[in-house]
């Protein structure tokens, strides 16, 4: 977990937004995946403030999202725009470009759990066009 916290801190210091501006990212676990050489799993909760939205980005990872509170709007390039509420899920493949990620509400926060399966030591988020 210390490595995830450090990675998130360093990216923030470099001015690379990890998620929506003002989002609260709470690291939960950062663990090498036994039996899958060179891969690691990262898990965090993300709270989007009302009206917040992400930059266009990619993760170069398998990303699993589970909505805990509120509603979020998600879309990867070429995919359907979806609005998700508590208990609903979203998946991003390593080659996906995440073009829409935002809180559906302008008055209430939204919170979700995110789990990444990625190359060990690779950045969590890479800005894209």
Residue frames relative to the residue before (quaternion, step in Angstrom):
aa qw qx qy qz dx dy dz
X 1.0000 0.0000 0.0000 0.0000 0.00 0.00 0.00
X 0.5907 0.5736 -0.3746 0.4263 3.59 1.07 -0.61
X 0.6444 0.5225 -0.3263 0.4531 3.62 1.00 -0.81
X 0.6469 0.5074 -0.3229 0.4687 3.60 0.97 -0.83
X 0.6483 0.5154 -0.3198 0.4603 3.57 0.91 -0.89
X 0.6620 0.5024 -0.2995 0.4687 3.58 0.95 -0.90
X 0.6501 0.5124 -0.3206 0.4605 3.60 0.94 -0.86
X 0.6619 0.4961 -0.3091 0.4693 3.59 0.92 -0.86
X 0.6428 0.5228 -0.3151 0.4628 3.57 0.99 -0.84
X 0.6789 0.4971 -0.2955 0.4524 3.59 0.86 -0.96
X 0.6508 0.5024 -0.3267 0.4662 3.60 0.93 -0.80
X 0.6419 0.5207 -0.3182 0.4643 3.56 1.00 -0.80
X 0.6609 0.5077 -0.3047 0.4612 3.57 1.01 -0.82
X 0.6556 0.5002 -0.3078 0.4746 3.58 1.15 -0.58
X 0.5256 -0.6551 0.4004 0.3666 3.56 1.27 -0.03
X 0.5077 0.6146 -0.4445 0.4086 3.59 1.20 0.36
X 0.3183 -0.7553 0.5322 0.2122 3.60 -0.43 1.14
X 0.3652 -0.7367 0.5251 0.2196 3.56 -0.86 0.91
X 0.7704 -0.0046 0.0414 0.6362 3.51 1.02 -0.82
X 0.8051 -0.2464 0.1850 0.5067 3.57 -1.23 -0.29
X 0.5776 -0.5808 0.4379 0.3707 3.54 -1.09 0.72
X 0.8000 0.2359 -0.2079 0.5111 3.55 -0.85 1.01
X 0.4472 0.6879 -0.4643 0.3335 3.59 1.25 -0.01
X 0.2966 -0.7203 0.5971 0.1916 3.55 -1.13 0.69
X 0.0977 -0.7903 0.6046 0.0149 3.57 -0.61 1.20
X 0.0775 -0.7977 0.5980 0.0070 3.57 -0.70 1.12
X 0.2988 -0.7657 0.5418 0.1758 3.62 -0.34 1.21
X 0.1947 -0.7948 0.5672 0.0926 3.57 -1.00 0.85
X 0.7894 -0.1421 0.1292 0.5831 3.60 0.91 -0.91
X 0.0644 -0.7355 0.6742 0.0184 3.53 -1.26 0.68
X 0.1539 0.8312 -0.5042 0.1767 3.59 -0.27 1.23
X 0.4474 -0.6413 0.5445 0.3034 3.61 -0.95 0.86
X 0.3581 -0.7393 0.5302 0.2101 3.59 -1.00 0.80
X 0.3516 -0.7509 0.5291 0.1802 3.55 -0.37 1.30
X 0.7936 0.2784 -0.2166 0.4958 3.57 -0.90 0.92
X 0.7127 0.3031 -0.2308 0.5890 3.59 1.28 -0.08
X 0.2391 -0.8284 0.4866 0.1406 3.59 0.27 1.24
X 0.8352 0.2190 -0.1761 0.4727 3.55 -1.01 0.91
X 0.6590 0.4875 -0.3140 0.4791 3.61 1.24 0.04
X 0.0804 -0.7757 0.6235 0.0558 3.53 -1.26 0.54
X 0.3180 -0.7136 0.5899 0.2043 3.52 -1.30 0.44
X 0.0722 -0.7683 0.6355 0.0262 3.55 -1.03 0.86
X 0.0266 -0.7899 0.6126 0.0067 3.57 -1.02 0.81
X 0.0836 0.7799 -0.6135 0.0910 3.54 -1.04 0.88
X 0.3184 -0.6641 0.6119 0.2884 3.52 -1.32 0.20
X 0.1505 -0.7638 0.6241 0.0670 3.53 -1.19 0.70
X 0.0971 -0.7699 0.6287 0.0501 3.55 -0.91 0.97
X 0.2073 -0.7642 0.6038 0.0921 3.55 -0.71 1.17
X 0.4037 -0.6843 0.5419 0.2742 3.60 -0.86 0.87
X 0.6872 -0.4536 0.3416 0.4531 3.61 -1.21 0.25
X 0.8541 0.1719 -0.1437 0.4695 3.57 -0.99 0.94
X 0.4757 0.6980 -0.4326 0.3151 3.63 1.23 -0.05
X 0.0235 -0.7910 0.6110 0.0220 3.57 -1.19 0.58
X 0.5226 -0.6466 0.4805 0.2791 3.55 -1.26 0.64
X 0.4852 -0.5551 0.5656 0.3695 3.49 -1.42 0.12
X 0.5699 -0.5320 0.4653 0.4190 3.60 -1.25 0.23
X 0.1307 0.8088 -0.5508 0.1594 3.56 -0.77 1.08
X 0.2099 -0.7178 0.6340 0.1971 3.51 -1.39 -0.06
X 0.3593 -0.7436 0.5234 0.2097 3.55 -1.24 0.37
X 0.2467 -0.7719 0.5408 0.2255 3.61 1.19 -0.42
X 0.6420 0.4587 -0.3021 0.5350 3.56 1.10 0.80
X 0.4818 -0.5503 0.5578 0.3922 3.51 -1.35 0.09
X 0.0528 -0.8102 0.5835 -0.0184 3.59 -0.72 1.08
X 0.0940 -0.7811 0.6172 0.0085 3.54 -0.85 1.09
X 0.1014 -0.7993 0.5923 0.0054 3.56 -0.77 1.12
X 0.0453 -0.7672 0.6398 0.0039 3.57 -1.04 0.90
X 0.3156 -0.7730 0.5221 0.1739 3.58 -0.57 1.16
X 0.2462 -0.7879 0.5557 0.0988 3.53 -0.87 1.08
X 0.8018 -0.0250 0.0748 0.5923 3.59 0.93 -0.96
X 0.8031 0.2789 -0.2093 0.4831 3.55 -1.17 0.60
X 0.4447 -0.6563 0.5296 0.3018 3.54 -1.28 -0.44
X 0.1044 -0.7766 0.6191 0.0519 3.55 -1.09 0.82
X 0.2862 -0.7217 0.6053 0.1757 3.54 -1.24 0.57
X 0.0088 -0.8142 0.5777 -0.0568 3.57 -0.76 1.10
X 0.1215 0.7672 -0.6273 0.0567 3.52 -1.27 0.58
X 0.1825 -0.7232 0.6514 0.1394 3.53 -1.12 0.76
X 0.6489 -0.5267 0.3685 0.4071 3.58 -1.16 0.62
X 0.8095 0.2169 -0.2009 0.5072 3.54 -0.83 1.08
X 0.6590 0.4964 -0.3050 0.4757 3.59 1.28 -0.17
X 0.6339 -0.5285 0.4089 0.3895 3.54 -1.35 0.11
X 0.4429 -0.6271 0.5699 0.2927 3.53 -1.22 0.64
X 0.0058 -0.8193 0.5721 -0.0368 3.60 -0.68 1.08
X 0.2339 -0.7187 0.6357 0.1571 3.53 -1.21 0.65
X 0.1009 -0.8281 0.5514 -0.0106 3.54 -0.68 1.17
X 0.1651 -0.7810 0.5965 0.0839 3.55 -1.06 0.81
X 0.7902 -0.3198 0.2162 0.4759 3.58 -1.29 -0.03
X 0.8007 0.2628 -0.2286 0.4874 3.54 -0.94 1.01
X 0.6304 0.5210 -0.3472 0.4588 3.61 1.22 -0.17
X 0.2948 -0.7819 0.5380 0.1106 3.53 -1.21 0.63
X 0.1259 -0.7527 0.6428 0.0667 3.52 -1.38 0.39
X 0.1340 -0.7927 0.5921 0.0553 3.56 -1.09 0.76
X 0.0927 -0.7555 0.6458 0.0592 3.55 -1.15 0.78
X 0.3366 -0.7301 0.5635 0.1902 3.57 -0.91 0.97
X 0.6904 -0.5054 0.3176 0.4087 3.61 -1.18 0.43
X 0.7324 0.4155 -0.2444 0.4809 3.64 1.03 -0.62
X 0.4830 0.6871 -0.4282 0.3335 3.62 1.25 -0.10
X 0.2464 -0.6970 0.6513 0.1711 3.52 -1.27 0.63
X 0.2858 -0.7669 0.5566 0.1430 3.57 -0.65 1.17
X 0.1123 -0.8493 0.5153 0.0254 3.59 -0.20 1.30
X 0.7798 0.1332 -0.0995 0.6035 3.61 1.18 -0.44
X 0.1900 0.7205 -0.6508 0.1457 3.52 -0.94 1.02
X 0.3150 0.7666 -0.5058 0.2392 3.58 -0.29 1.18
X 0.5540 -0.5561 0.5032 0.3614 3.48 -1.37 0.33
X 0.4104 -0.7326 0.4910 0.2319 3.59 -0.81 0.99
X 0.7124 0.4332 -0.2405 0.4970 3.59 1.23 -0.43
X 0.3197 -0.7274 0.5736 0.1991 3.53 -1.14 0.70
X 0.7326 0.4098 -0.2312 0.4919 3.60 1.29 -0.03
X 0.7673 0.3051 -0.1606 0.5408 3.62 1.18 -0.49
X 0.4725 -0.6502 0.4992 0.3237 3.62 -1.07 0.61
X 0.2086 -0.7318 0.6278 0.1638 3.56 -1.33 0.25
X 0.1046 -0.8025 0.5868 0.0267 3.57 -1.00 0.84
X 0.0465 0.8000 -0.5967 0.0418 3.54 -0.98 0.88
X 0.4102 -0.6583 0.5785 0.2525 3.49 -1.36 0.45
X 0.0598 -0.7969 0.6007 0.0224 3.60 -0.91 0.87
X 0.0927 -0.7806 0.6180 0.0128 3.55 -1.01 0.96
X 0.1414 -0.7947 0.5891 0.0383 3.57 -0.77 1.12
X 0.0893 -0.7060 0.6954 0.0995 3.55 -1.21 0.67
X 0.1456 0.8223 -0.5179 0.1854 3.56 -0.32 1.31
X 0.6469 -0.4720 0.4066 0.4397 3.54 -1.33 0.11
X 0.5500 -0.6292 0.4451 0.3217 3.53 -0.97 0.91
X 0.8345 0.1906 -0.1686 0.4888 3.57 -0.85 1.03
X 0.5209 0.6351 -0.4214 0.3843 3.63 1.23 -0.14
X 0.5907 -0.5736 0.4118 0.3904 3.62 -1.12 0.54
X 0.5440 -0.6263 0.4657 0.3081 3.53 -1.22 0.66
X 0.8058 0.0669 0.0248 0.5879 3.57 1.01 -0.85
X 0.0856 -0.7729 0.6279 0.0317 3.55 -1.08 0.84
X 0.4258 -0.6899 0.5101 0.2872 3.65 -0.67 0.98
X 0.0788 -0.7922 0.6050 0.0124 3.59 -1.08 0.76
X 0.4289 -0.6726 0.5352 0.2779 3.54 -1.35 0.11
